Amino acid sequence: MPTNERPGVYSSYEVTSSVTGAAAGGAVGCAAVGEKGAALGVTRIASRAAAVAAFGSGGITELIALALRNGAGAVYARCLAAGAQTADYAAAFGELAETEGIEVVLCDSRAAAVHAALKESILSAGESSRYRIGVAEVTGTAAEMTAAAAAVNCERMVLVAADGNNAAGAAAAALSGVMAATADPALPLNGAELLGVTAPTCWSDDEVNSLVRGGVTLTESAAGTPAVLRAVTSRTTTGGAADSTWREVTTVRIIDELIPGIRTALRARFARAKNTAQTRGAIRTQVVIELEDRLAREIIDGYGDVTVAPAADDPTTCEVQFEFTVAHGLNHISLAAKITV
């Protein structure tokens, strides 16, 4: 910055290419109908040209292109033949569930039975420590869409209100790409631009309240730019009672980043170790380091005491317990003014 004694505001800047050397987003899984390629199985695709070569134009190819355009680093695609039934989707979801490295799974179907199959696959993958979030679309009236979300009622399923001007699955694909590209799991998706799709011009406040509280994610076009209005999960009740604990997608994404991150750190450092007081102290230190890292990055708001002890019924097992508070996104700013005249 040049030195100048004249009062004023001065600036400098650097220009960095957004293509060369840019950090790639995470991977998206996709099960959708295509022109060809149903016999290929799960195929990793990193460009639209590769998708066209594998699956032809239209259908799954366009969804792959949208996911990549919105930030996904790659798409693990499972093409289905025209006329695919729920069982075909369920089999495709099963294959994707066994695929490592996927963060989000989307489909082009708006059928409730297919959404149920995707939910089952997502939960099954989680039992094998393959944590991911499912994204699909719903259509119809506000009552019909909230009913569809209520039927799914899962914190790992995001249902997007589809815009009729888009092909089936387009909004889900664009949102999936944005999710994969958002490295900070605590950063809200609200306001994120969706490239290559259209969105409703405006929702009324009553519709927003009804749909968001009903577990439906909304998009909206502001000044001609389609963007996420509010990203929520379909989980709205627990045991039949209203429960907003899992409303924000960020809550699940923070858990999916933190828990596997700690697990990976411990696995790397304690692959061969003794279950002694010294080792347990080192494990505790490493867990605290990981938590402090997330605290500094504003992924969590705080954490409680970390305890490490040998299991009472197995001397070869070390039990680690801790608690943490997730960081919350900023949805509203409320201004209160006192005016004197």
Secondary structure, 3 states (H helix, E strand, C coil): CCCCCCCCCCCCCCCCCCCCCCCCCCEEEEEEECCCCCCCCCEEECCHHHHHHHHCCCCHHHHHHHHHHCCCCEEEEEEECCCCCHHHHHHHHHHHHCCCCEEEEEECCCCHHHHHHHHHHHHHHHHCCCCCEEEEEECCCHHHHHHHHHHHCCCCEEEEECCCCCCCCHHHHHHHHHHHHCCCCCCCCCCCECCCCCCCCCCCHHHHHHHHHCCEEEEEEECCEEEEEECECCCCEECCEECCCCCEHHHHHHHHHHHHHHHHHHHHHCCCCCCCHHHHHHHHHHHHHHHHHHHHCCCEEEECCCEEEEECCEEEEEEEECCEEECCCCCCCCCCCCCCC
